[in-house]
Amino acid sequence: MNFRLRIWRQPNAKSPGKLVDYEVRDISPNTSFLEMLDILNENLLRGGEEPIAFDSDCREGICGTCSLTINGEAHGPDHPGAVCELYMRKFRDDATITVEPFRVGAFPVVKDLVIDRSALDRIVQAGGFISARAGSAPEANSIPVPKHDADLAMEAAACIGCGACAAACPNGSAMLFTSAKVSHLALLPQGHPERESRVLKMVQVMDAEGFGNCTNTYECEAVCPAEISASFIAKLNREYARAQFRQRIGE
Amino acid sequence: MFVSDFDIRNSKLLPSVGDIENPEYRISTHMIGTLDPKIPPGPLAQKWRSHRDHLRLVSPNNRRKAEIIVVGSGLAGGSAAATLGELGYRVKCFCFQDSPRRAHSIAAQGGINAAKNYQNDGDSVYRLFYDTIKGGDFRSREANVYRLAEIANNIIDQCVAQGVPFAREYSGYLANRSFGGAQVSRTFYARGQTGQQLLLGCYQALCRQIAAGTVRMFPQTEMLDLVITDGQAKGIITRSLLSGKIDRHAADAVVLATGGYGNVYYLSTNARGSNVTAPYRAYKRGALFANPSFTQIHPTCIPVSGEHQSKLTLMSESLRNDGRVWVPTRKEDREKAPGEIPEADRDYYLERKYPAYGNLSPRDISSRAAKEVCDEGRGVGPGGRGVYLDFADAIKRLGEGTIRERYGNLFEVYEKITGEDAYKVPMRIYPAVHYTMGGLWVDYDLMSNVPGLFVIGEANFSDHGANRLGASALMQGLADGYFILPNTLPNYLVGQMGKRPSPDSSEFREGEEAVRGRIEKLLSASGTRSLDSFHRELGLLLWDKCGMSRSEKGLREALRKIPELREQFWRDVRVPGDDEDFNQSLERAGRVADFLEFAELMCMDALDRDESAGAHFREEHQTPDGEALRDDENHAAVFAWEFQGDDKPPKLHREPLHFETVHLAQRSYK
């Protein structure tokens, strides 16, 4: 297969970037999208040009490192799945493909297609944990958790932290990401002692990092590689309101 | 100065054993020393408890004064950094990923073992210990493995308390599944994403410490050298992958938790960034590298589809609970669609050869069996390098819904990569490099021979012998990080307080200069070939000569070719860009250069281990029915290699393995 590529090149955060045209030929349909970029980079290297910087690590859809917008869609056309799980057989032969980084104000471009997502780490640092000291845990089966709750918590916990939700959102909102962590921990009895302070602090940092608000467009859910449901955003709102109310009445 | 003056405790160096006559390649100076693992006295089941009673402690007000470096943020490094921070030490944690949450532990699928015996199926700490020792083909330390089995139960407790959403029964209690090499059901799991959930638990604990200010996190920062002063590990030299800035970090102790080096084979199930650089640099500074050739080849991966391929994807071993492995009985049938091959013409070879364990035979045995049937010309799929993993019977027995619930996400991954629906046609699988049992040598306290240098998780060699059982890697990483290191590291720190050197000292300056020198050398190579082309060539050579089966002839050939390839690399490689910038090619170049040296050490180790054991299968040493044939008399030992200089062969030290509790037997899964 042959493709025309329009790829975002930007030397660093301060310099302006632009789309540059490239071509790749004789690509097997069983090549993954990132392997196709590897091939392009090999060609560039042979021609004395600088390879295109892009991020990836596990290449099996779980580490959340890869972060490309392909033809305007976060992670490309094959949902659900991360870019590293996208194969060239999903494209037409001779197609023109535009490749950009995730476009979010809170994720500045580092170089070409690589972005800085440390804002997501800071949201978790604000309270996305259960303070269980190593050594203090009770016997595991002494805390029964109804299967339904455990399964739902797992659905939320499956988030890979890629930030596609924010990239797809017209408001650049990270509410799907934040709601997944808040819901995972609020659904489990172990998470209850810190339930209120957790949601209040995480939302505060999320706002301070410059992420937008949710206006129910559901774009986040549509591109999420881990299929996190937007209903967790409703749960986040409920948890937030509950925490504020309890704080006001002094509980 | 770095190499010569460490103490290999009680090591008595004796002259050559000479088990390789007339070498055509330079051969190691075969020194036999006795490395002291410092295993505590007393009965096996009491060793850890009584050892802890006697370890020295650091008081809370002194902990604030101690600085500890942890390199790596996976299950081992993340849990160690979080736990040490929680105890009040000042911790610096480094990872090359853009967030500690992305360490490769995240990709572990199947589960984590513990001897809770929730199933009432006869499990116990002793049985988990025994299965692990036997699974490792009797090439690991009894005391370490017993401690691991004991601590496994605490890990499950800790993870549940942190909110890890393990699978549960309708009662609300924890569920289990079976894994290879065990006849009990002791594996805890979170769908097919157990590693992800355990890592996120430990990442969250780490985040809590980062917010509390006890841990300082350095993402996208790579360790490029270890600094030793007065014979003690006291710091590291790092490079920021974002800015290229080289930094010196001094500390009171250094912990390496940098994972495995399976990527030396180019194609493996490891993440693209996984590499050997940190432990290899420590080796070049005097730390011993143990059993470097012990590599786990995982039997259930998606087969290679073409030259473009950048990595291999694992299909969790848990699939073997319900999938049946087979190939056509006759060569002629291998091109036929699987549905056209009647039951009578199928060879369920694992069930046939190993009736007691069947499809749940250990990984090394299952992998070799797959290679064997493919070598016989009965392999399926492109190139004949594949076997079927068939769910038809399980779907008939349990219904598609149950199979979907158990393994749905794995079937989706399979479909994305191959374009095939495994509910309708059997999966095709083939073994792939997955895990490295070898690693830096450590004693019972997880300290290397260089005092102050601790090594945990996959980066050390300690618990899995010659073959790791499924669901044991997560167990070891977390045992080391949450429970062992936080007890043993303070014992070293006592007596070290106030001895932290200044990063301006000559050793740090020399370390930084060495790092800068290597980077300059890489950037000044003005050839034409890409890094990947060298890496791929090295990988193919290793896979062929030092992979699932090894022979003296093949290893000698590899030992001749690797230096040639390395020479070509320095002549012909091209690394674009400069060092003061985000330069992914330069990052990779350093790692490939280290792989090109390290591969040689692997082959030497494989050649010197003149026996078969677990995953290390030497063609010269097999039983009449093709099983690994150990040589307990001569090789029941850990092989630990000491760097002697770039132009000298490394020196081999052996730590004899003493088995006081288990009886050495040929592993039988029949």
Interface residues (C-beta under 8 A of the other chain):
Chain A: N12 I27 S28 N30 T31 S32 L34 E35 M36 D38 I39 E42 L45 R46 E50 P51 A53 D55 S56 D57 C58 R59 E60 G61 I62 C63 G64 T65 D78 G81 E85 Y87 R89 V110 K111 V114 D116 R117 S118 L120 D121 V124 Q125 A126 G128 F129 I130 S131 A132 R133 A134 G135 S136 A137 P138 E139 A140 N141 I143 P144 V145 P146 K147 A150 D151 A153 M154 A157 A158 I160 G161 H184 L185 L188 Q190 G191
Chain B: S79 A82 T83 E86 Q97 D98 S99 P100 R101 R102 H104 I106 A107 K116 Y118 N154 I156 D157 Q158 C159 V160 A161 Q162 G163 P165 F166 A167 R168 E169 Y170 S171 G172 Y173 L174 A190 R191 Q193 Q196 Q197 L200 Y203 Q204 A205 C207 R208 I210 A211 M217 P219 L242 A271 R272 G273 S305 G306 H308 Q309 S310 K311 T313 L314 V413 K416 I417 G419 Y482 F483 P486 T528 S530 D532 S533 R574 P576 G577 D581 F582 Q584 S585
